[in-house]
Amino acid sequence: MTGTPWSAGRVLALPGRGPRLLFGRMYEDPRVEERVFPAAPARVLCVASAGDTAAALARAGYDVTAIDVNPVQLAYARARVEEGAPAARGSAELMLAAARRTTAAALVSWRPDALRAFLDLADPRIQSLWWRTRLDGPGLRLLMGAALRPVGVLAAALAPGLRHAVPARFDTELRARIARVVARHPNADNPLLAALLTGRAPEPPPDGPSPADGVRFVLGEITEHLESVPAGSYDAVTLSNVLDGPGPAYRRRLRAAVERAVRPGGTAVLRSVGSAEGAAAVRAEAERCPLWGSLYVTTVGGTA
């Protein structure tokens, strides 16, 4: 399958061959899926990635199939869900850790102790004021501009097939998305923001059924899988950001595959780091992670 850069199993332009662990955790809010999916025990397909979404959906009672084209990522997700293996650092976490070290070294307000106090807040009004007056200053803007603009560090580090997925002014957009998140969601109840800003691991999930009881793991490319299963095999799918990178032909193919494999009236969820307007941008406000600029929720056989 050559239609998607994710098939290479790499997000960074590093020497060597073969897939690597890309994501040590998922920066997606499973509450989104739990709100819009048909009631459990619906049959759902998700991208395996680090296993967090699969585990959350299984705990909520869904019948989950988790798929990944990257064998290293799939084995990691399976170990986390089935064996309770600890989180590790993938390529994404290594990039984030380097960015956090640089920012903390340059800006006192971004040192770990100061950020912990910010992340312990539970009043969005106070959070917004803290963000505007203590964190989102000229120093941060300078650092993020150097790192996240088209000629910045991020563009140079990403694999060629993924570079164009990042918005041209990602520095400005990401700052606006963080402001959006802290204005709407209590920091103290937002492990996704903590993971992004400090690397702090989320709290363990509450006691309940083992997620391993409700998850099947499949090695494969998601569009090929959707094309191969019987029509109507799933009640819902959540596609992470698989369309960040592939071109129009792959997008059309994925859409047709979803419409075939998901029953009429089922649900499809898709995220993107790219910019959006209209309903997709409004729905992104429900996400507790500020990475996402758009969140698409589609009823199969219906409207977006």
URSUL-V381383 format. One record per residue. N is the residue number from 1. RES is the residue in one small letter. NEAR is the number of other ideal C-beta (glycine too) atoms within 12 Angstrom. Layout:
BEGIN
n: {N & N}
res: {RES & RES}
near: {NEAR & NEAR}
END
This chain:
BEGIN
n: {1 & 2 & 3 & 4 & 5 & 6 & 7 & 8 & 9 & 10 & 11 & 12 & 13 & 14 & 15 & 16 & 17 & 18 & 19 & 20 & 21 & 22 & 23 & 24 & 25 & 26 & 27 & 28 & 29 & 30 & 31 & 32 & 33 & 34 & 35 & 36 & 37 & 38 & 39 & 40 & 41 & 42 & 43 & 44 & 45 & 46 & 47 & 48 & 49 & 50 & 51 & 52 & 53 & 54 & 55 & 56 & 57 & 58 & 59 & 60 & 61 & 62 & 63 & 64 & 65 & 66 & 67 & 68 & 69 & 70 & 71 & 72 & 73 & 74 & 75 & 76 & 77 & 78 & 79 & 80 & 81 & 82 & 83 & 84 & 85 & 86 & 87 & 88 & 89 & 90 & 91 & 92 & 93 & 94 & 95 & 96 & 97 & 98 & 99 & 100 & 101 & 102 & 103 & 104 & 105 & 106 & 107 & 108 & 109 & 110 & 111 & 112 & 113 & 114 & 115 & 116 & 117 & 118 & 119 & 120 & 121 & 122 & 123 & 124 & 125 & 126 & 127 & 128 & 129 & 130 & 131 & 132 & 133 & 134 & 135 & 136 & 137 & 138 & 139 & 140 & 141 & 142 & 143 & 144 & 145 & 146 & 147 & 148 & 149 & 150 & 151 & 152 & 153 & 154 & 155 & 156 & 157 & 158 & 159 & 160 & 161 & 162 & 163 & 164 & 165 & 166 & 167 & 168 & 169 & 170 & 171 & 172 & 173 & 174 & 175 & 176 & 177 & 178 & 179 & 180 & 181 & 182 & 183 & 184 & 185 & 186 & 187 & 188 & 189 & 190 & 191 & 192 & 193 & 194 & 195 & 196 & 197 & 198 & 199 & 200 & 201 & 202 & 203 & 204 & 205 & 206 & 207 & 208 & 209 & 210 & 211 & 212 & 213 & 214 & 215 & 216 & 217 & 218 & 219 & 220 & 221 & 222 & 223 & 224 & 225 & 226 & 227 & 228 & 229 & 230 & 231 & 232 & 233 & 234 & 235 & 236 & 237 & 238 & 239 & 240 & 241 & 242 & 243 & 244 & 245 & 246 & 247 & 248 & 249 & 250 & 251 & 252 & 253 & 254 & 255 & 256 & 257 & 258 & 259 & 260 & 261 & 262 & 263 & 264 & 265 & 266 & 267 & 268 & 269 & 270 & 271 & 272 & 273 & 274 & 275 & 276 & 277 & 278 & 279 & 280 & 281 & 282 & 283 & 284 & 285 & 286 & 287 & 288 & 289 & 290 & 291 & 292 & 293 & 294 & 295 & 296 & 297 & 298 & 299 & 300 & 301 & 302 & 303 & 304}
res: {m & t & g & t & p & w & s & a & g & r & v & l & a & l & p & g & r & g & p & r & l & l & f & g & r & m & y & e & d & p & r & v & e & e & r & v & f & p & a & a & p & a & r & v & l & c & v & a & s & a & g & d & t & a & a & a & l & a & r & a & g & y & d & v & t & a & i & d & v & n & p & v & q & l & a & y & a & r & a & r & v & e & e & g & a & p & a & a & r & g & s & a & e & l & m & l & a & a & a & r & r & t & t & a & a & a & l & v & s & w & r & p & d & a & l & r & a & f & l & d & l & a & d & p & r & i & q & s & l & w & w & r & t & r & l & d & g & p & g & l & r & l & l & m & g & a & a & l & r & p & v & g & v & l & a & a & a & l & a & p & g & l & r & h & a & v & p & a & r & f & d & t & e & l & r & a & r & i & a & r & v & v & a & r & h & p & n & a & d & n & p & l & l & a & a & l & l & t & g & r & a & p & e & p & p & p & d & g & p & s & p & a & d & g & v & r & f & v & l & g & e & i & t & e & h & l & e & s & v & p & a & g & s & y & d & a & v & t & l & s & n & v & l & d & g & p & g & p & a & y & r & r & r & l & r & a & a & v & e & r & a & v & r & p & g & g & t & a & v & l & r & s & v & g & s & a & e & g & a & a & a & v & r & a & e & a & e & r & c & p & l & w & g & s & l & y & v & t & t & v & g & g & t & a}
near: {20 & 16 & 27 & 32 & 32 & 39 & 28 & 31 & 32 & 31 & 36 & 31 & 21 & 20 & 9 & 11 & 9 & 13 & 27 & 28 & 35 & 42 & 40 & 34 & 36 & 45 & 38 & 42 & 39 & 39 & 25 & 33 & 41 & 27 & 20 & 30 & 37 & 29 & 17 & 22 & 19 & 32 & 30 & 44 & 45 & 51 & 48 & 47 & 43 & 44 & 46 & 41 & 48 & 45 & 41 & 40 & 45 & 37 & 28 & 32 & 22 & 38 & 28 & 43 & 36 & 45 & 42 & 39 & 33 & 35 & 24 & 28 & 41 & 36 & 25 & 37 & 45 & 30 & 24 & 37 & 37 & 25 & 16 & 16 & 19 & 15 & 29 & 25 & 23 & 32 & 31 & 36 & 30 & 23 & 29 & 28 & 22 & 22 & 32 & 27 & 19 & 21 & 30 & 26 & 15 & 22 & 26 & 17 & 25 & 30 & 21 & 22 & 14 & 21 & 30 & 19 & 21 & 36 & 34 & 22 & 29 & 16 & 19 & 24 & 16 & 21 & 33 & 25 & 18 & 27 & 33 & 21 & 13 & 24 & 36 & 30 & 21 & 14 & 21 & 32 & 23 & 20 & 31 & 33 & 24 & 23 & 31 & 34 & 25 & 21 & 16 & 25 & 25 & 34 & 25 & 20 & 25 & 32 & 30 & 17 & 25 & 31 & 28 & 20 & 33 & 35 & 29 & 20 & 21 & 34 & 30 & 21 & 30 & 35 & 28 & 26 & 41 & 37 & 26 & 29 & 36 & 41 & 24 & 26 & 32 & 24 & 37 & 22 & 24 & 34 & 33 & 37 & 39 & 33 & 35 & 37 & 38 & 32 & 30 & 26 & 21 & 30 & 13 & 13 & 23 & 10 & 7 & 15 & 20 & 16 & 34 & 24 & 19 & 30 & 35 & 28 & 34 & 28 & 25 & 27 & 32 & 45 & 37 & 23 & 34 & 35 & 23 & 17 & 25 & 14 & 20 & 20 & 26 & 38 & 32 & 43 & 48 & 48 & 43 & 45 & 39 & 45 & 35 & 35 & 30 & 31 & 18 & 11 & 15 & 27 & 23 & 16 & 25 & 38 & 28 & 18 & 31 & 40 & 27 & 27 & 35 & 38 & 27 & 18 & 20 & 33 & 37 & 43 & 45 & 38 & 40 & 32 & 38 & 30 & 24 & 25 & 12 & 13 & 17 & 26 & 23 & 19 & 27 & 38 & 27 & 29 & 41 & 35 & 40 & 36 & 39 & 40 & 34 & 33 & 40 & 38 & 31 & 28 & 23 & 30 & 18 & 15 & 12 & 22}
END
